[in-house]
Amino acid sequence: MPSEIDGGQTTLQRFGASDGEAERSANPPTDSGGPSKLEEEYLEDCEARLTDHTVESHRTALRQFRKYLGGKPPERASKLDVRKFLNELKRKGRARSTISHRLGALRSFFGYIEEYHNIDTPDLYRIRVEDYPESKMEGEGCIALTKTEIRKLIEAASSLRDTLIVCFLYYLGLRAKEVATLKVDKVDPENRVVEVVGKGDKIRKVPLPAVLGRPVRRWLRKERRTYTRSGESPYFFPSKHGEHLRPKSVRKVVDRLAEKAGIQEIIGERADGGKIHRVHPHALRRSFATHGNDEGIPLEDIKRMMGHEKIETTLTYTKESIEKAFESYHTNFEGV
């Protein structure tokens, strides 16, 4: 499983983990700086003629581009900067529709400052969205979070229940449905093992990390009973009526905490117009696989813990790790 993410007085410490068990975080990254005057002027113009949704899409594109540039104002960017930015979005698994939105927003911004401020800007119309084909890895569920982001998500929780929901998704690599339907008698904090009923009712056992031992015991002995008015419930995370949570409820918890932590963003749209969010339960499951692989856990072990039948499925979850390994090889390996 991924190693513990440590740092200071974390949520896990507040809910029972000892100093030796709890996570110690590194300093959070600094902000890349606010929008330039030209950006603000452009966005004000957008607000006067575009829908709120479209304005927010343009705002997001400029903010992400500025962050990629290291704080350099977008109006000072070159065509190569834009290409590299789009390549980075592609590398991170962003959908082609998202790349198209980002490119369209940058074209619009550059067109505005060229027309109204007589600033020479790069010709972005030679950059084609078709150069960024769809892949099976694109869309919801394909992007691992960083450890800093995981830490912020955990620290955003104000209740033990929400803390454990996030931790079971990340530290155990569970699916949203597996968390929602987990039963009390399948969680053994003394022997540090959890029995999970996965797809096709297949049962697997996953290790419970030491950092979750005390919080789990506290949840079972005290706080869990406050979440239901229906007496005893067999479920680890009961609803107020004693039934299990719905997977949708698990997704709502993650989305709310991601918004609170400031790490949520819209990365695309579905065919029905629904928004695709970057942080959701499956992103935590993917992070479990990616971080575990980074830390040397054999793929076969990750496969078993995730409940995959084929190693090829597990490999898709560790795509970022493999890409980093290749990049490191090409950068550092010199041979004889």
Summary of the structure (lengths in Angstrom):
residues: 336
radius of gyration: 22.3
end to end distance: 36.2
largest distance: 70.8
contacts: 991
relative contact order: 0.12
helix: 55%
strand: 7%
